[in-house]
Amino acid sequence: MTNKEKIYAEIESISEEYFEELYWLIKKFADAKPIKKKSTFMSKLKSIEIEGPEDFAANLDLYLNGEKSVE
């Protein structure tokens, strides 16, 4: 018997008058558990930080071919 089946079996044994309280207990438990998202390639790229001049992105080609330099 899986844990899910055990939980369902216990719920079946509970009186209807306690369902409202049980619902809020389960809801509170579910809301407290953080949902882990799988890291995507784009989210990993967003986390990369570099140090450079303020105009680095706008003038990347100039920095790469040496027309501008970091002072």
Secondary structure as GFF3:
##gff-version 3
##sequence-region A 1 71
A	DSSP	alpha_helix	3	12	.	.	.	ID=ss1
A	DSSP	three_ten_helix	16	18	.	.	.	ID=ss2
A	DSSP	alpha_helix	19	32	.	.	.	ID=ss3
A	DSSP	alpha_helix	41	46	.	.	.	ID=ss4
A	DSSP	alpha_helix	60	64	.	.	.	ID=ss5
###
